[in-house]
Amino acid sequence: MENTIKIVQEYYDSDAEKEWSRIADRPEFLLTCRMLDRYIKPGDKVLDIGGGPGRYSFYLADKGCDVTLFDLSSENIKFAQRQAVEQNLSIKTIVGDAREADKLSTEQYDHVLLMGPMYHLLEECDRVASVNAALKLLKSGGIVYISFINLFAGIVFYMKDEPDYRIDPDYSEYIRSVVEGKSYGGDAFTKAFFIDQREVLPFMRQFPLEKLHLFGQEGVTSPHERHIMAQSQEVIDLWLDFSEKVWEREEFFSYSEHLMYVGRKNTDELPCASPEDEEVQREIAYYNTSPCEFEDFIELPDLTDGEIRLVCVKKVPGDPIKKWVPGYNFAICKGSEKVGGINLRIGYTNGLYYGGQIGYGVDEKYRGFGYAGKACQLLMPVAKAHGMSRLLITTNYTNEASKRVCEKLGARLVRVARLPEWHDLYKEGQRYQNIFEWTID
């Protein structure tokens, strides 16, 4: 990932002027400003993370906002500093990585713009980190504005600028991703991430935010932008007005190259799904029909990776009356020392939606060495031998270390869920669980 960050940094360092000019007087900028104007007022304190040379920062500073521009590219920041002098506007500037924005600033902001990092962070764990960092700097009740490159944006570009490009699913990984309808991360104008529009809201549900909008930043103008912008101002305004009326219609999202999520940071309770929610019930039913039939304990292979090994200390039989599934309890050992424990539960019950099929713990003095993640990886052949190809792993909402274990495994956060009152964890004082799904095939 760090090599990707360097490539992106060098790309923007090479031509700050180009990035400054890229969105000037284009529908992306003009329409996005209309959305910002709905919420951002003179005197508000704004943090613009990944704002490049500061086109939005200067728009808001000119409006009378207290603006801080935060960007990966030192050349973008230098360009912005020169612009501030030329325009006689005051903005603060910080050079840094969006994933660590909360370490480089301790202030609290009324609004945070995240219009750039989602374009270039190829790994989901890094995108999650950048959003979490932004939210730590956002006041309770404040609003965050997060932009994504739409998966179809590359096709729109080819239609406008390179129509002779080979639209062949065998020609490039990006084209195959569009044909198959899945997000793409890799080579483009630089290293870039293009998100399938259907994945934006599921991704954003994991954060303590109230959704206000998801809209296409170009409205419906992208495919014919040049033709529209060559018309009279009256015609241009009509198209911008029309776009604003329909920009939240999902069926029109592919007409936009960028999508923006606007959300308000919750002031009190987390936006967690309750056990009674229809969507949660559908998910529970989905896992209940998963092919995880348990027949018998297997002869365990040698579960070691050279640094740690798993030693089975107990095979737990199932209890159909109590609705307990069978499983294995292992000690996590490093040499002759036990450093923790891990359990694998075979099969599925409603309770495991909140308790998980893998449970692990590492003794305090051994934490931070990656033993939990390595132990999870060692369990894969055992799970596969029992016909399991996806596993639920749950963590306490506030347990950041356990969340990082899941993210490094490549597990997908399904949702944050409120525990049912009958659950043992609820009785122990926990209220919320992160529900991760780990696909191991």
The 8 nearest C-alpha neighbors of each residue, nearest first, counted from 0:
[[1, 3, 2, 4, 121, 122, 120, 5],
 [0, 2, 4, 3, 5, 6, 7, 120],
 [3, 1, 5, 0, 4, 6, 7, 8],
 [4, 2, 0, 6, 1, 5, 7, 190],
 [5, 3, 1, 7, 2, 6, 8, 0],
 [4, 6, 8, 2, 3, 7, 9, 1],
 [7, 5, 3, 9, 8, 4, 10, 2],
 [8, 6, 10, 4, 5, 9, 3, 189],
 [7, 9, 5, 72, 10, 11, 6, 4],
 [8, 10, 12, 6, 7, 11, 13, 5],
 [11, 9, 7, 8, 13, 12, 6, 189],
 [12, 10, 13, 8, 9, 14, 72, 15],
 [11, 13, 9, 74, 10, 72, 14, 8],
 [12, 14, 11, 10, 9, 15, 74, 8],
 [15, 13, 16, 17, 12, 11, 18, 10],
 [14, 16, 75, 18, 17, 11, 19, 12],
 [15, 17, 19, 14, 18, 20, 78, 52],
 [18, 16, 20, 19, 15, 14, 21, 11],
 [17, 19, 21, 15, 20, 16, 14, 52],
 [18, 20, 16, 17, 21, 52, 15, 54],
 [19, 21, 17, 23, 18, 22, 16, 54],
 [22, 20, 18, 19, 23, 17, 25, 16],
 [21, 23, 25, 28, 20, 24, 27, 19],
 [24, 22, 20, 25, 21, 28, 19, 54],
 [25, 23, 22, 29, 28, 26, 27, 20],
 [24, 26, 22, 23, 27, 28, 29, 228],
 [25, 27, 29, 217, 28, 30, 24, 220],
 [28, 26, 217, 216, 25, 30, 29, 31],
 [27, 29, 31, 26, 25, 30, 22, 32],
 [30, 28, 26, 32, 31, 27, 25, 24],
 [31, 29, 33, 32, 26, 28, 27, 216],
 [30, 32, 34, 28, 33, 29, 216, 27],
 [33, 31, 35, 29, 34, 30, 36, 28],
 [32, 34, 30, 36, 31, 35, 29, 37],
 [33, 35, 31, 32, 37, 36, 30, 38],
 [36, 34, 32, 37, 33, 38, 39, 31],
 [37, 35, 33, 34, 39, 38, 32, 40],
 [36, 38, 34, 35, 39, 33, 40, 32],
 [37, 39, 36, 35, 40, 34, 142, 110],
 [40, 38, 36, 35, 37, 43, 41, 110],
 [39, 41, 43, 42, 38, 36, 64, 62],
 [42, 40, 63, 64, 43, 62, 39, 59],
 [41, 43, 64, 63, 65, 40, 44, 62],
 [44, 42, 64, 41, 40, 65, 109, 45],
 [43, 45, 65, 108, 109, 64, 66, 42],
 [46, 44, 66, 110, 108, 111, 109, 65],
 [45, 47, 111, 67, 66, 48, 112, 68],
 [46, 48, 112, 68, 50, 69, 111, 67],
 [49, 47, 69, 113, 50, 112, 70, 46],
 [50, 48, 70, 115, 51, 116, 69, 114],
 [49, 51, 53, 48, 47, 70, 114, 52],
 [50, 52, 53, 75, 49, 70, 18, 72],
 [53, 51, 75, 79, 19, 76, 78, 54],
 [54, 52, 56, 50, 51, 55, 79, 57],
 [53, 55, 56, 57, 52, 19, 58, 50],
 [56, 54, 58, 57, 53, 59, 50, 47],
 [57, 55, 53, 59, 58, 54, 60, 66],
 [56, 58, 60, 59, 55, 54, 61, 53],
 [57, 59, 55, 61, 56, 60, 62, 54],
 [60, 58, 62, 56, 61, 57, 64, 55],
 [59, 61, 64, 57, 63, 62, 58, 66],
 [62, 60, 58, 63, 59, 57, 88, 64],
 [63, 61, 59, 60, 41, 64, 58, 40],
 [62, 64, 41, 60, 61, 42, 59, 65],
 [65, 63, 42, 60, 41, 43, 59, 66],
 [64, 66, 44, 45, 43, 42, 60, 63],
 [67, 65, 45, 90, 64, 46, 60, 44],
 [66, 68, 91, 46, 92, 90, 47, 45],
 [69, 67, 92, 47, 91, 46, 93, 48],
 [70, 68, 93, 48, 94, 92, 47, 49],
 [69, 71, 49, 94, 72, 95, 51, 48],
 [72, 70, 95, 96, 94, 8, 73, 49],
 [71, 73, 75, 74, 8, 70, 12, 11],
 [72, 74, 76, 75, 94, 77, 71, 12],
 [75, 73, 12, 77, 76, 72, 78, 15],
 [76, 74, 52, 78, 15, 72, 73, 51],
 [75, 77, 79, 73, 74, 78, 52, 80],
 [78, 76, 74, 80, 79, 75, 73, 81],
 [79, 77, 75, 81, 76, 80, 52, 74],
 [80, 78, 82, 76, 52, 81, 77, 53],
 [79, 81, 77, 83, 82, 78, 76, 84],
 [82, 80, 78, 84, 79, 83, 85, 77],
 [83, 81, 79, 85, 84, 80, 86, 78],
 [82, 84, 88, 80, 86, 81, 85, 87],
 [83, 85, 87, 81, 82, 86, 80, 88],
 [86, 84, 82, 83, 87, 81, 88, 80],
 [87, 85, 83, 88, 84, 82, 81, 57],
 [88, 86, 84, 85, 83, 89, 82, 61],
 [89, 87, 83, 86, 90, 84, 60, 61],
 [88, 90, 83, 87, 91, 60, 66, 84],
 [91, 89, 66, 67, 92, 88, 83, 60],
 [90, 92, 67, 68, 66, 89, 93, 65],
 [93, 91, 68, 67, 69, 90, 76, 94],
 [92, 94, 69, 68, 95, 70, 91, 76],
 [95, 93, 70, 71, 69, 73, 72, 92],
 [94, 96, 71, 70, 93, 97, 69, 100],
 [95, 97, 71, 98, 99, 100, 70, 94],
 [98, 96, 100, 129, 99, 95, 116, 48],
 [97, 99, 129, 128, 96, 100, 132, 125],
 [100, 98, 97, 102, 101, 96, 132, 103],
 [99, 101, 97, 103, 102, 132, 98, 104],
 [100, 102, 132, 104, 99, 103, 136, 105],
 [103, 101, 99, 100, 104, 105, 132, 98],
 [104, 102, 100, 101, 99, 105, 95, 93],
 [105, 103, 101, 106, 102, 100, 136, 93],
 [104, 106, 101, 107, 103, 136, 102, 135],
 [105, 107, 104, 136, 108, 137, 101, 138],
 [108, 106, 136, 137, 138, 105, 109, 135],
 [107, 109, 137, 44, 110, 138, 45, 136],
 [108, 110, 141, 44, 138, 45, 43, 137],
 [111, 109, 45, 142, 108, 141, 143, 46],
 [110, 112, 46, 143, 45, 47, 137, 144],
 [113, 111, 47, 144, 48, 114, 143, 46],
 [112, 114, 145, 48, 144, 115, 49, 146],
 [115, 113, 146, 145, 112, 49, 50, 116],
 [114, 116, 49, 118, 117, 113, 50, 146],
 [115, 117, 118, 119, 49, 120, 114, 97],
 [116, 118, 115, 147, 119, 120, 126, 146],
 [119, 117, 192, 116, 115, 191, 148, 147],
 [118, 120, 191, 192, 117, 116, 121, 190],
 [121, 119, 117, 122, 126, 125, 116, 118],
 [120, 122, 184, 192, 119, 123, 191, 185],
 [123, 121, 125, 124, 120, 126, 0, 184],
 [122, 124, 126, 125, 127, 121, 120, 406],
 [123, 125, 127, 122, 126, 406, 128, 407],
 [126, 124, 128, 127, 123, 122, 120, 129],
 [125, 127, 123, 129, 128, 124, 120, 117],
 [128, 126, 124, 130, 125, 129, 123, 131],
 [127, 129, 125, 131, 98, 126, 130, 132],
 [128, 130, 98, 132, 126, 97, 131, 127],
 [131, 129, 133, 127, 132, 128, 134, 126],
 [132, 130, 134, 128, 133, 129, 127, 135],
 [131, 133, 101, 129, 135, 130, 134, 100],
 [134, 132, 130, 136, 131, 135, 129, 137],
 [133, 135, 137, 131, 136, 132, 130, 264],
 [134, 136, 132, 133, 137, 131, 101, 138],
 [135, 137, 107, 134, 133, 108, 101, 106],
 [138, 136, 134, 108, 107, 135, 141, 109],
 [137, 139, 141, 107, 108, 109, 140, 136],
 [138, 140, 266, 141, 264, 265, 137, 263],
 [139, 141, 264, 266, 265, 263, 138, 142],
 [142, 140, 109, 138, 139, 264, 110, 263],
 [141, 143, 263, 110, 262, 264, 111, 109],
 [142, 144, 111, 262, 110, 261, 112, 145],
 [145, 143, 261, 112, 260, 113, 111, 259],
 [146, 144, 113, 260, 259, 114, 112, 143],
 [147, 145, 259, 114, 258, 113, 260, 257],
 [146, 148, 258, 117, 257, 118, 149, 259],
 [149, 147, 257, 193, 118, 256, 194, 150],
 [148, 150, 257, 256, 152, 194, 151, 193],
 [149, 151, 193, 194, 195, 152, 182, 148],
 [150, 152, 154, 149, 153, 253, 155, 256],
 [153, 151, 256, 155, 149, 154, 150, 156],
 [152, 154, 156, 155, 151, 157, 150, 256],
 [155, 153, 157, 156, 151, 152, 158, 174],
 [154, 156, 152, 158, 153, 157, 222, 159],
 [157, 155, 153, 159, 154, 158, 160, 152],
 [158, 156, 161, 154, 160, 162, 159, 155],
 [157, 159, 162, 155, 156, 160, 161, 154],
 [160, 158, 156, 157, 155, 161, 222, 162],
 [159, 161, 157, 156, 158, 162, 155, 163],
 [160, 162, 157, 163, 164, 158, 159, 156],
 [163, 161, 158, 157, 164, 160, 159, 165],
 [164, 162, 161, 165, 157, 158, 166, 160],
 [165, 163, 162, 161, 166, 157, 158, 167],
 [164, 166, 167, 163, 170, 162, 168, 171],
 [167, 165, 164, 168, 174, 170, 163, 154],
 [166, 168, 170, 169, 165, 174, 171, 175],
 [169, 167, 175, 174, 170, 171, 166, 178],
 [168, 170, 167, 171, 175, 172, 174, 166],
 [171, 169, 167, 168, 165, 174, 172, 166],
 [172, 170, 173, 174, 169, 175, 168, 167],
 [171, 173, 175, 174, 176, 170, 169, 168],
 [172, 174, 176, 171, 175, 183, 177, 185],
 [175, 173, 177, 168, 176, 171, 172, 178],
 [174, 176, 168, 178, 172, 173, 177, 179],
 [175, 177, 173, 179, 181, 174, 178, 180],
 [178, 176, 180, 174, 175, 179, 181, 173],
 [177, 179, 175, 176, 180, 174, 168, 181],
 [178, 180, 176, 177, 181, 175, 174, 168],
 [181, 179, 177, 178, 176, 195, 182, 175],
 [182, 180, 176, 195, 179, 177, 183, 194],
 [181, 183, 194, 195, 193, 150, 176, 184],
 [184, 182, 193, 192, 176, 173, 194, 181],
 [183, 185, 192, 121, 191, 193, 182, 186],
 [186, 184, 190, 191, 187, 192, 183, 121],
 [185, 187, 190, 189, 191, 188, 184, 173],
 [186, 188, 189, 190, 191, 185, 173, 153],
 [189, 187, 190, 186, 191, 10, 7, 185],
 [190, 188, 187, 186, 191, 7, 10, 6],
 [191, 189, 186, 185, 187, 119, 7, 3],
 [190, 192, 119, 118, 185, 184, 189, 187],
 [191, 193, 184, 118, 119, 121, 183, 194],
 [194, 192, 150, 148, 183, 149, 182, 184],
 [195, 193, 182, 150, 149, 196, 148, 192],
 [194, 196, 182, 150, 197, 198, 181, 149],
 [197, 195, 198, 199, 194, 149, 150, 252],
 [198, 196, 195, 199, 200, 201, 194, 249],
 [197, 199, 196, 201, 195, 200, 202, 194],
 [200, 198, 202, 201, 196, 197, 203, 194],
 [199, 201, 203, 202, 198, 204, 197, 260],
 [202, 200, 204, 198, 203, 199, 205, 413],
 [201, 203, 199, 200, 204, 198, 205, 412],
 [202, 204, 200, 205, 201, 206, 199, 208],
 [205, 203, 201, 206, 202, 200, 414, 208],
 [204, 206, 414, 203, 415, 202, 207, 412],
 [205, 207, 204, 208, 203, 131, 270, 415],
 [208, 206, 269, 270, 265, 264, 205, 209],
 [209, 207, 264, 263, 265, 262, 206, 210],
 [208, 210, 263, 262, 211, 265, 264, 207],
 [211, 209, 262, 212, 208, 261, 263, 260],
 [210, 212, 262, 261, 209, 263, 213, 260],
 [213, 211, 261, 260, 210, 214, 262, 247],
 [212, 214, 260, 259, 247, 261, 258, 215],
 [215, 213, 247, 246, 259, 258, 216, 212],
 [214, 216, 258, 218, 255, 246, 217, 252],
 [215, 217, 27, 257, 218, 258, 31, 214],
 [218, 216, 27, 255, 26, 215, 220, 221],
 [217, 219, 242, 246, 215, 216, 220, 255],
 [220, 218, 254, 242, 255, 221, 217, 251],
 [219, 221, 224, 218, 217, 223, 222, 254],
 [220, 222, 224, 223, 255, 254, 217, 219],
 [221, 223, 155, 224, 220, 159, 254, 158],
 [224, 222, 226, 221, 225, 220, 227, 159],
 [223, 225, 221, 220, 227, 226, 222, 228],
 [226, 224, 228, 227, 223, 229, 221, 222],
 [225, 227, 229, 223, 224, 228, 230, 222],
 [228, 226, 224, 229, 225, 230, 235, 223],
 [227, 229, 225, 230, 226, 224, 235, 25],
 [230, 228, 226, 227, 225, 231, 235, 224],
 [231, 229, 228, 227, 234, 235, 232, 226],
 [230, 232, 234, 233, 235, 229, 228, 236],
 [233, 231, 235, 234, 236, 230, 228, 237],
 [232, 234, 236, 231, 235, 237, 230, 238],
 [235, 233, 237, 231, 236, 232, 230, 238],
 [236, 234, 232, 238, 237, 233, 228, 227],
 [237, 235, 239, 233, 238, 234, 240, 232],
 [236, 238, 234, 240, 235, 239, 241, 233],
 [239, 237, 241, 235, 236, 240, 242, 234],
 [238, 240, 236, 242, 241, 237, 243, 235],
 [241, 239, 237, 243, 238, 242, 236, 244],
 [240, 242, 238, 244, 239, 243, 237, 245],
 [243, 241, 218, 239, 245, 244, 240, 246],
 [244, 242, 240, 246, 241, 245, 239, 218],
 [243, 245, 241, 242, 246, 240, 247, 218],
 [246, 244, 242, 248, 243, 247, 241, 218],
 [245, 247, 218, 214, 215, 243, 242, 248],
 [248, 246, 214, 245, 213, 249, 215, 212],
 [249, 247, 245, 250, 246, 251, 252, 214],
 [250, 248, 252, 251, 247, 246, 214, 253],
 [249, 251, 248, 252, 253, 247, 254, 245],
 [252, 250, 249, 253, 248, 254, 219, 246],
 [253, 251, 249, 254, 255, 215, 250, 248],
 [252, 254, 255, 251, 151, 256, 149, 250],
 [253, 255, 219, 252, 251, 221, 222, 220],
 [256, 254, 217, 215, 253, 257, 252, 221],
 [255, 257, 152, 149, 148, 221, 254, 217],
 [258, 256, 148, 149, 255, 216, 147, 215],
 [259, 257, 215, 147, 146, 214, 216, 149],
 [258, 260, 146, 145, 214, 213, 147, 261],
 [259, 261, 213, 145, 212, 144, 146, 262],
 [262, 260, 144, 212, 211, 143, 210, 213],
 [263, 261, 210, 211, 209, 143, 208, 142],
 [262, 264, 142, 209, 208, 141, 140, 265],
 [265, 263, 208, 140, 141, 139, 207, 142],
 [266, 264, 208, 140, 267, 207, 263, 139],
 [265, 267, 139, 140, 264, 268, 269, 263],
 [268, 266, 265, 269, 139, 140, 270, 264],
 [269, 267, 270, 266, 265, 271, 207, 208],
 [268, 270, 271, 207, 267, 265, 208, 266],
 [271, 269, 207, 268, 208, 272, 209, 265],
 [272, 270, 416, 415, 269, 417, 273, 431],
 [271, 273, 416, 417, 276, 415, 274, 270],
 [272, 274, 417, 275, 276, 416, 271, 418],
 [275, 273, 276, 419, 279, 417, 272, 418],
 [274, 276, 273, 277, 280, 279, 272, 278],
 [277, 275, 279, 273, 278, 274, 280, 272],
 [276, 278, 280, 279, 281, 275, 274, 282],
 [279, 277, 281, 280, 276, 282, 272, 275],
 [280, 278, 282, 276, 281, 277, 283, 274],
 [279, 281, 277, 283, 278, 282, 284, 276],
 [282, 280, 278, 284, 279, 283, 285, 277],
 [281, 283, 285, 279, 284, 280, 278, 286],
 [284, 282, 280, 286, 285, 281, 287, 279],
 [283, 285, 287, 281, 282, 286, 280, 288],
 [286, 284, 282, 283, 287, 288, 281, 289],
 [285, 287, 289, 283, 288, 284, 282, 347],
 [288, 286, 284, 285, 289, 283, 347, 348],
 [287, 289, 286, 285, 284, 290, 291, 347],
 [288, 290, 286, 287, 291, 285, 347, 387],
 [291, 289, 292, 288, 386, 387, 346, 287],
 [292, 290, 346, 387, 386, 289, 293, 385],
 [291, 293, 290, 346, 294, 386, 385, 345],
 [294, 292, 295, 346, 291, 345, 385, 325],
 [293, 295, 292, 296, 385, 297, 291, 345],
 [296, 294, 293, 297, 385, 325, 316, 292],
 [297, 295, 298, 294, 314, 293, 326, 299],
 [298, 296, 299, 295, 384, 381, 385, 300],
 [297, 299, 300, 296, 381, 295, 301, 384],
 [298, 300, 297, 301, 381, 302, 296, 311],
 [301, 299, 302, 298, 381, 380, 297, 303],
 [300, 302, 303, 299, 308, 309, 310, 304],
 [303, 301, 309, 308, 377, 300, 304, 378],
 [304, 302, 308, 305, 307, 301, 309, 377],
 [303, 305, 306, 307, 308, 302, 377, 373],
 [304, 306, 303, 307, 308, 333, 302, 334],
 [307, 305, 304, 333, 308, 303, 334, 332],
 [306, 308, 333, 332, 303, 304, 305, 331],
 [307, 309, 303, 332, 302, 331, 310, 304],
 [308, 310, 331, 302, 330, 329, 332, 303],
 [311, 309, 330, 329, 312, 308, 331, 332],
 [310, 312, 329, 313, 328, 330, 309, 327],
 [313, 311, 329, 328, 310, 330, 314, 327],
 [314, 312, 328, 311, 327, 315, 329, 326],
 [315, 313, 327, 326, 328, 316, 312, 311],
 [314, 316, 326, 325, 327, 313, 317, 328],
 [317, 315, 325, 314, 318, 326, 324, 323],
 [316, 318, 325, 324, 323, 319, 315, 326],
 [317, 319, 323, 321, 320, 322, 324, 316],
 [320, 318, 322, 321, 323, 317, 324, 325],
 [321, 319, 322, 318, 323, 317, 324, 348],
 [320, 322, 318, 323, 319, 317, 324, 348],
 [323, 321, 319, 320, 318, 324, 348, 317],
 [324, 322, 318, 317, 321, 319, 325, 348],
 [323, 325, 317, 346, 345, 344, 322, 318],
 [326, 324, 317, 316, 315, 345, 344, 323],
 [325, 327, 344, 315, 345, 343, 314, 324],
 [326, 328, 314, 343, 342, 315, 313, 329],
 [327, 329, 342, 313, 312, 311, 341, 314],
 [330, 328, 311, 310, 341, 312, 340, 309],
 [329, 331, 340, 310, 309, 339, 332, 311],
 [332, 330, 309, 339, 340, 338, 337, 308],
 [333, 331, 337, 308, 307, 336, 338, 330],
 [334, 332, 307, 336, 335, 337, 306, 338],
 [333, 335, 336, 332, 307, 306, 337, 308],
 [334, 336, 333, 332, 337, 338, 307, 308],
 [337, 335, 333, 332, 334, 338, 331, 339],
 [336, 338, 332, 331, 339, 333, 330, 335],
 [337, 339, 332, 331, 362, 361, 336, 365],
 [340, 338, 361, 331, 362, 360, 337, 330],
 [339, 341, 330, 331, 360, 329, 359, 361],
 [340, 342, 359, 329, 358, 328, 360, 330],
 [341, 343, 328, 358, 357, 327, 329, 359],
 [344, 342, 357, 327, 326, 356, 345, 328],
 [345, 343, 326, 356, 325, 357, 324, 346],
 [346, 344, 326, 325, 324, 343, 293, 347],
 [347, 345, 291, 292, 324, 293, 344, 348],
 [346, 348, 287, 351, 324, 345, 349, 286],
 [349, 347, 350, 351, 287, 322, 346, 352],
 [350, 348, 351, 352, 283, 347, 287, 353],
 [351, 349, 348, 352, 353, 354, 422, 355],
 [350, 352, 354, 355, 353, 348, 349, 356],
 [353, 351, 350, 349, 354, 355, 283, 391],
 [352, 354, 351, 350, 355, 393, 432, 418],
 [355, 353, 351, 352, 393, 350, 356, 392],
 [356, 354, 392, 351, 391, 393, 357, 352],
 [357, 355, 344, 391, 343, 392, 390, 351],
 [356, 358, 343, 355, 342, 392, 344, 359],
 [359, 357, 342, 341, 356, 355, 343, 360],
 [360, 358, 341, 340, 342, 371, 357, 361],
 [359, 361, 340, 339, 341, 362, 371, 358],
 [360, 362, 339, 338, 366, 363, 365, 340],
 [363, 361, 339, 365, 338, 364, 366, 360],
 [362, 364, 366, 365, 361, 338, 367, 339],
 [363, 365, 362, 366, 361, 338, 367, 368],
 [366, 364, 363, 362, 338, 361, 367, 368],
 [367, 365, 363, 368, 364, 361, 362, 369],
 [366, 368, 369, 365, 370, 400, 364, 363],
 [369, 367, 370, 366, 365, 371, 372, 373],
 [370, 368, 372, 371, 367, 373, 366, 404],
 [369, 371, 373, 372, 368, 374, 361, 366],
 [372, 370, 374, 373, 369, 375, 359, 361],
 [373, 371, 375, 374, 370, 404, 369, 376],
 [372, 374, 376, 370, 375, 371, 377, 369],
 [375, 373, 377, 371, 376, 372, 370, 378],
 [376, 374, 372, 378, 377, 373, 371, 379],
 [375, 377, 373, 378, 374, 379, 372, 408],
 [378, 376, 374, 375, 379, 302, 373, 303],
 [377, 379, 375, 381, 376, 380, 382, 374],
 [378, 380, 382, 381, 377, 376, 383, 439],
 [381, 379, 383, 382, 378, 384, 377, 300],
 [382, 380, 384, 378, 379, 383, 385, 299],
 [381, 383, 379, 385, 387, 384, 380, 378],
 [384, 382, 386, 380, 387, 385, 381, 379],
 [383, 385, 381, 382, 386, 380, 387, 297],
 [384, 386, 383, 382, 387, 293, 381, 291],
 [387, 385, 383, 384, 291, 388, 382, 290],
 [386, 388, 383, 382, 291, 385, 389, 290],
 [387, 389, 439, 440, 438, 383, 386, 390],
 [390, 388, 438, 437, 387, 439, 436, 391],
 [391, 389, 437, 436, 356, 392, 438, 388],
 [390, 392, 436, 355, 356, 435, 437, 393],
 [393, 391, 355, 435, 357, 356, 434, 436],
 [392, 394, 434, 355, 433, 435, 354, 432],
 [395, 393, 433, 432, 396, 401, 402, 398],
 [394, 396, 432, 398, 397, 433, 431, 393],
 [397, 395, 432, 433, 431, 398, 394, 415],
 [396, 398, 395, 399, 394, 431, 432, 402],
 [399, 397, 395, 401, 400, 396, 402, 394],
 [398, 400, 402, 401, 397, 403, 396, 395],
 [401, 399, 403, 402, 398, 404, 367, 397],
 [402, 400, 404, 403, 399, 398, 394, 405],
 [401, 403, 399, 405, 404, 400, 406, 398],
 [402, 404, 406, 400, 401, 405, 407, 399],
 [403, 405, 401, 407, 402, 406, 372, 408],
 [406, 404, 408, 402, 410, 403, 407, 409],
 [405, 407, 403, 409, 408, 404, 410, 124],
 [406, 408, 409, 404, 405, 403, 124, 410],
 [409, 407, 405, 406, 410, 404, 372, 437],
 [410, 408, 406, 407, 411, 405, 437, 124],
 [409, 411, 437, 405, 436, 408, 406, 435],
 [412, 410, 436, 435, 413, 437, 409, 406],
 [411, 413, 435, 414, 434, 436, 410, 205],
 [414, 412, 435, 434, 411, 436, 415, 201],
 [415, 413, 205, 434, 412, 416, 433, 204],
 [414, 416, 433, 271, 432, 205, 434, 272],
 [417, 415, 272, 271, 432, 431, 273, 414],
 [418, 416, 431, 273, 271, 272, 430, 432],
 [417, 419, 430, 431, 425, 416, 420, 353],
 [420, 418, 421, 422, 274, 417, 425, 273],
 [419, 421, 422, 425, 418, 426, 423, 430],
 [422, 420, 419, 423, 425, 426, 418, 424],
 [421, 423, 425, 424, 420, 419, 426, 418],
 [424, 422, 426, 425, 427, 421, 420, 428],
 [425, 423, 427, 426, 422, 429, 428, 418],
 [426, 424, 429, 428, 422, 427, 423, 430],
 [425, 427, 423, 424, 428, 422, 420, 429],
 [428, 426, 424, 425, 429, 423, 422, 430],
 [427, 429, 425, 426, 430, 424, 423, 431],
 [430, 428, 425, 424, 427, 431, 395, 426],
 [429, 431, 418, 425, 417, 428, 432, 424],
 [432, 430, 417, 396, 418, 416, 429, 395],
 [433, 431, 395, 396, 416, 394, 415, 434],
 [432, 434, 415, 394, 393, 396, 414, 395],
 [433, 435, 393, 414, 413, 412, 415, 432],
 [436, 434, 412, 392, 411, 413, 391, 410],
 [435, 437, 391, 411, 410, 390, 392, 412],
 [438, 436, 410, 390, 389, 439, 391, 411],
 [437, 439, 389, 388, 440, 436, 390, 410],
 [440, 438, 388, 389, 437, 379, 390, 383],
 [439, 388, 438, 389, 383, 387, 379, 437]]
